[in-house]
């Protein structure tokens, strides 16, 4: 029974991730962005107060060196700006990227609303609670070497 559930779980998540990546690519291709760029931009927008490289790396569970390179690319391409210098500087969306990211966030909101259209809100809440627990538990198991 657990093997069949595992296979269904794995197959379902693989399919969802593939479809999400396909949708992300349609958003990003117009702007020359990659998924890691989009993740940073969306997180900066969501923070409402700018973010440091360390915060972005922690939030995205991505290597700090990669985030540093991505931030340099986003800065040179005019998507983000900073408020100073040093290790603790915060990055903010530029006026131009604020509009782009708002449009993409709106599209994501519509996409997610369509995906959950037949599911009651209380079921979605429970789903995310269970997903967070599964994610945590699987991470513990995977890192218990």
C-alpha positions, 0 to 999 in steps of 0.5 A: 500500500505504501509503495503505491501511495509513494508512486502516486505521490511522486508521479503527481508531484513530478507532473505538477512541477513539470506543468508549473515550470512550463507555465513559469517559462511562459511568464519569464521568456518575455523578459529573459528571466530564469526560474531562480530570477523569478523566485528572487523577484517574487520574494523581494516583492512579497517582503515589501521591505527589500531583502538581503542576499542572505535572506533570499538564500534562506527563503529560497533554500538556495546556495548563497553564492548562486543568489549573489550571482543572480542578484548581480544579474538582476541588478545589471539588467535593471530589475533590482536596485540596492540601498547601499553597500556592504554585506547587509545591503537590501535589494528592492525592485526597480519601478520597471520591474515592480510592474512586471512582477505585479503582472506576473504575480497577478497571473500566478494568482489567477493560475492558482485560483483556477487550479483550486476552483473546485476545492473548498478553502478549508480543504486547501488550508488542510492540504497546505498544513499536510504538505508542510508536515510531509515536506518537513518529515521527508527532509528530516528522513532524507538528511538523516544519513 
